[in-house]
Amino acid sequence: MNRREFLTGAAAVAGLGATGFGQAPAQAPAQGREGGRGGGGRGRGGPPANATPEKLARIEIMTLNHSNIIKLPWQEATPQRTLDIFDLPQYYVDVYGVRNVEFQSNDVAQDNNNPDLSYIRELRAKLDAAGAKAHQINIEIGTMAQMGPDGKAAALAGDARAAWLARAKKWVDLSPILGVTILMHNQGALTDDSKAGVTSLWKDLQDYATPKGVKISGETRGGGAPTAGNRGQGGAPAAPPPAAPAMSEKERLRYVWGILWECTVGSGGYTNLDFGGDTRFHTQQELHDAIKGLLPRNSGGMHTRVSPTWDLGTAIKYAESIGYKGRYTIEVNDDSAVRIVYNAILANLA
């Protein structure tokens, strides 16, 4: 992902408010429209939708969505940071009726090299008190492959590889404390130059994690032009990717998810399809092909949002029709945008 094609609340309402409800993306947006059955207000403080527990159990919310308002113990206080990280699980239950939480590693540890286990135990206690569960942590401990000055994306090697693997193993070891069963890495630039090295490193980590009941997943990133990959820090969007080289649509999609699939199969790892914004999948069929192609090794979740190039509701119905039973994880960066995707998911689950 060119970390990330964030949707702001304003953009979601003004430009994408009608997508995700079974309508064609080409139709004019209906600003401010709510799509969840039973409704529920938009924005912070709105009530949960009038939906069954079974439907709500299919939704997961990323802490990344609320990076601009979350208070972490090691952050300097600011007026906009009004939601304590320890109150977040109960907030998701009270406002959305959602009990599935996906953490960023930067919300779980101040130092990704040396996580504070006492802090993690306190987070677990707050999850338990709210009747919530953390299924996944997106570990931002450095990318597996970086784009070099020669334009090639060589995978980590030598001391850098060993250091990355040592950090990642610490996160595997702490996962049971938080109750997490999935760790999603940042593979960086997947190309024909890097895929063997990424596959090897991913396999080493998955082999270490499997006996501990932890899946190591990788997600679709970017729009086809290979980039180093980055997940926004503190809610900030990543820098724009470089201009994509001329390539066929088939080749572009190989960079979007084909090479990821090769690495997944070779490592014994798992996939986390990220739908992306308007740069990743240019048509409904492209998104559906990726859903089907990556489903056999799905880790249990997919990252969802809305887009002008495909319809979220149609994609959800397609995923359900081919047997997807996992969670739809909301990834945006504003409460009002969370509500839009939330309602779209609920409106299109059977």
C-alpha positions in Angstrom: 0.0 0.0 0.0 1.4 3.4 -0.6 0.5 3.9 3.0 -2.0 4.8 2.6 -4.7 6.1 0.2 -6.5 7.4 3.3 -10.1 8.6 3.1 -10.7 11.7 5.2 -14.2 12.1 6.5 -14.8 15.0 4.2 -13.7 13.1 1.2 -15.8 10.1 2.1 -18.9 12.1 2.5 -18.4 14.5 -0.4 -17.0 12.2 -3.0 -17.8 8.6 -2.0 -20.9 8.7 0.1 -23.0 6.6 -2.2 -20.6 3.8 -2.8 -20.7 0.6 -0.8 -24.5 0.3 -0.9 -25.0 -1.8 -4.0 -24.9 1.2 -6.4 -22.6 1.6 -9.4 -19.6 3.8 -8.6 -20.4 6.0 -11.6 -23.7 7.3 -10.1 -23.7 10.7 -8.5 -22.9 10.6 -4.8 -25.6 11.2 -2.3 -23.9 13.3 0.3 -24.4 12.3 3.9 -26.4 9.2 3.1 -26.4 6.4 5.7 -26.5 2.8 4.4 -26.7 0.6 7.5 -29.9 -1.2 8.2 -31.4 0.4 11.3 -29.1 3.5 10.8 -27.0 4.9 13.6 -25.6 8.4 13.6 -22.4 9.4 11.9 -19.3 10.6 13.7 -18.1 10.3 17.2 -20.7 9.5 19.8 -23.2 7.9 17.4 -25.0 4.8 18.6 -24.4 1.3 17.2 -26.5 0.2 14.3 -29.6 -1.9 14.8 -27.9 -5.0 13.6 -27.6 -8.6 14.7 -24.6 -9.7 16.9 -23.7 -12.1 14.1 -23.3 -9.2 11.6 -21.4 -7.0 14.0 -19.1 -9.9 14.7 -18.0 -9.7 11.0 -16.7 -6.1 11.5 -13.3 -5.1 12.8 -12.0 -1.6 13.4 -8.3 -0.6 13.2 -6.8 1.7 15.8 -5.2 3.5 12.9 -8.6 5.0 12.1 -8.4 7.0 15.3 -4.7 7.9 15.4 -5.5 11.6 15.4 -7.5 11.4 18.6 -5.9 8.5 20.6 -3.9 9.4 23.6 -0.9 7.1 24.2 1.0 7.2 27.5 4.3 8.3 25.9 2.7 11.0 23.7 2.6 14.7 24.6 -1.0 15.7 25.4 -2.8 17.8 22.8 -6.4 19.1 22.7 -7.4 16.8 19.9 -6.2 13.7 21.7 -9.3 13.0 23.7 -9.6 9.2 23.6 -7.3 7.2 25.9 -5.9 4.1 24.3 -7.1 2.1 27.3 -10.7 3.3 26.7 -10.7 2.4 23.0 -12.1 -1.2 23.3 -15.1 0.1 25.2 -15.5 3.0 22.8 -15.8 0.6 19.9 -18.4 -1.4 21.8 -20.4 1.6 22.9 -20.3 3.5 19.6 -20.3 0.8 17.0 -21.2 -2.4 18.8 -18.0 -3.9 17.4 -15.8 -6.1 19.6 -13.0 -6.8 17.1 -9.9 -4.6 17.3 -6.9 -4.4 15.0 -3.8 -2.7 16.5 -0.9 -0.9 15.0 2.3 -1.9 16.6 2.9 1.8 17.4 -0.1 1.7 19.6 1.1 -1.4 21.4 4.7 -0.4 22.0 6.6 2.8 22.2 9.8 0.9 21.2 9.1 -1.8 18.5 12.4 -3.4 19.5 11.6 -3.7 23.2 7.8 -3.8 23.8 6.7 -3.2 27.4 4.8 -6.3 28.5 3.2 -4.7 31.5 1.6 -2.1 29.2 0.4 -4.9 26.9 -1.1 -6.8 29.8 -3.0 -3.6 30.8 -4.3 -3.3 27.2 -5.4 -7.0 27.4 -7.3 -6.3 30.6 -9.2 -3.4 29.0 -10.1 -5.6 26.0 -11.4 -8.3 28.3 -13.3 -5.9 30.4 -15.1 -4.6 27.3 -15.7 -8.1 26.0 -13.5 -7.3 23.0 -10.7 -9.1 21.2 -7.6 -8.1 19.4 -7.1 -10.4 16.4 -4.2 -8.8 14.6 -1.3 -6.4 15.0 0.2 -4.7 12.0 3.9 -4.7 12.9 5.8 -1.7 11.6 9.3 -2.9 12.4 10.9 -2.1 9.1 10.2 -3.3 5.6 11.4 -6.7 4.4 12.6 -5.2 1.0 13.7 -1.7 0.1 14.0 -0.1 -3.3 17.6 0.6 -4.0 19.2 3.5 -5.9 19.5 1.2 -8.9 15.7 0.8 -9.0 15.9 -2.8 -7.9 14.2 -4.1 -4.7 16.6 -6.5 -3.0 15.4 -8.3 0.1 17.1 -7.8 3.4 20.3 -9.7 3.8 23.0 -10.3 6.4 22.9 -8.4 9.7 19.8 -6.4 8.6 17.9 -9.6 8.0 18.9 -11.1 11.3 17.9 -7.9 13.1 14.5 -7.8 11.4 13.8 -11.4 12.3 14.9 -10.9 15.9 12.4 -8.0 16.2 9.6 -9.9 14.6 10.1 -12.9 16.9 9.6 -10.7 19.9 6.2 -9.8 18.5 5.3 -13.4 18.0 6.2 -14.1 21.6 4.1 -11.2 23.0 1.1 -12.0 20.8 -0.5 -14.5 23.2 -0.4 -11.8 26.0 -2.7 -9.6 23.9 -4.7 -12.5 22.6 -3.5 -11.9 19.0 -3.3 -14.7 16.5 -2.2 -12.7 13.4 0.8 -10.5 12.8 0.8 -8.6 9.5 4.3 -7.6 8.3 5.3 -4.8 5.9 7.0 -6.6 3.0 8.0 -3.4 1.2 8.8 -3.6 -2.5 7.8 -6.9 -4.0 9.5 -7.4 -7.3 11.1 -10.3 -9.1 14.4 -9.1 -7.5 13.0 -9.3 -4.0 10.5 -12.1 -3.9 13.0 -14.9 -3.1 14.4 -13.0 -0.2 11.0 -11.9 1.1 9.7 -15.5 0.8 12.7 -16.9 2.7 12.4 -14.3 5.5 8.6 -14.7 5.7 9.0 -18.5 5.9 11.5 -18.3 8.7 9.1 -16.1 10.7 6.1 -18.3 9.9 8.0 -21.4 10.9 8.7 -19.8 14.3 5.2 -18.6 14.7 3.2 -21.7 13.7 3.9 -23.7 16.9 2.7 -20.7 18.9 -0.6 -20.5 16.9 0.2 -17.2 15.1 -0.3 -16.5 11.4 2.0 -14.2 9.6 0.2 -12.3 6.9 1.1 -9.9 4.1 -1.2 -7.4 2.4 -1.7 -5.9 -1.0 0.1 -2.5 -1.2 0.5 0.2 -3.7 -1.1 0.6 -7.1 1.4 -1.5 -9.2 4.6 0.6 -9.2 7.0 -1.1 -6.8 7.7 1.1 -3.7 9.3 0.5 -0.4 6.0 0.5 1.4 5.1 2.5 4.5 2.2 2.6 7.0 1.3 6.2 8.0 2.6 7.2 11.4 0.2 9.0 13.7 -2.5 9.1 11.1 -0.3 10.9 8.5 -0.6 9.7 4.9 2.5 8.3 3.2 4.4 10.3 0.7 3.0 9.9 -2.9 4.5 7.0 -4.8 6.7 7.6 -7.8 5.0 7.6 -11.2 4.2 4.1 -12.4 6.3 2.8 -15.2 4.5 1.9 -18.4 3.1 -1.6 -18.1 0.1 -3.6 -19.2 -2.9 -3.9 -16.8 -2.1 -7.6 -16.3 1.5 -6.8 -15.4 0.4 -4.0 -13.0 -1.9 -6.4 -11.2 0.9 -8.9 -10.9 2.7 -6.2 -8.8 -0.5 -5.5 -6.9 -1.2 -9.1 -5.8 0.4 -11.7 -8.0 3.9 -11.6 -6.5 2.4 -11.4 -3.1 0.6 -14.6 -3.7 3.8 -16.3 -4.9 5.5 -15.2 -1.7 2.6 -16.3 0.4 2.5 -19.8 -1.0 6.3 -20.2 -0.9 6.5 -19.1 2.8 3.5 -20.9 4.1 2.1 -17.5 5.2 -1.2 -15.9 4.8 -2.9 -13.0 2.9 -4.7 -9.9 4.1 -6.3 -8.3 1.0 -6.4 -4.6 1.3 -9.0 -3.2 -1.1 -7.1 0.1 -1.4 -8.5 3.3 -2.8 -8.8 4.2 -6.5 -5.3 3.3 -7.5 -5.1 -0.4 -6.6 -8.1 -1.9 -8.4 -9.4 0.0 -11.3 -12.6 -2.0 -11.9 -15.0 -4.2 -9.9 -13.7 -7.3 -11.7 -10.1 -6.6 -10.8 -11.1 -6.4 -7.1 -13.2 -9.6 -7.4 -10.3 -11.5 -9.1 -8.0 -10.5 -6.2 -10.6 -11.6 -3.6 -10.9 -15.0 -5.2 -7.2 -15.4 -5.9 -6.1 -14.6 -2.4 -8.9 -16.3 -0.5 -7.3 -19.8 -0.2 -4.7 -18.4 2.2 -6.7 -15.6 3.8 -5.7 -14.9 7.4 -9.2 -14.1 8.6 -9.6 -10.5 7.6 -9.6 -8.0 4.8 -9.1 -4.2 4.9 -12.0 -2.3 3.5 -12.9 1.2 2.5 -14.9 2.8 -0.3 -13.7 3.9 -3.8 -14.9 5.6 -6.9 -13.6 2.8 -9.1 -15.5 -0.1 -7.5 -18.5 -0.6 -5.1 -17.8 -2.0 -1.6 -21.3 -3.5 -1.3 -20.9 -5.5 -4.5 -17.5 -6.7 -3.4 -18.8 -7.8 0.0 -21.6 -9.7 -1.7 -19.2 -11.4 -4.1 -16.8 -12.4 -1.2 -19.7 -13.9 0.7 -20.9 -15.8 -2.4 -17.6 -17.6 -2.8 -17.4 -18.6 0.9 -15.6 -15.8 2.7 -16.4 -16.0 6.4 -13.8 -13.7 7.9 -13.9 -10.1 9.2 -14.2 -6.9 7.2 -11.7 -4.5 8.8 -12.4 -0.8 8.4 -9.4 1.2 7.4 -10.0 4.9 7.1 -8.7 7.8 9.2 -11.8 9.6 10.6 -14.8 8.7 12.7 -17.3 9.9 10.1 -15.6 7.7 7.4 -15.6 4.7 9.8 -19.4 5.1 10.0 -19.8 5.1 6.2 -17.8 1.9 5.7 -19.5 0.3 8.8 -23.0 0.9 7.4 -22.0 -0.3 4.0 -20.7 -3.6 5.4 -23.8 -4.2 7.5 -26.1 -3.3 4.6 -24.6 -6.0 2.4 -24.2 -8.9 4.7 -27.0 -11.5 4.3 
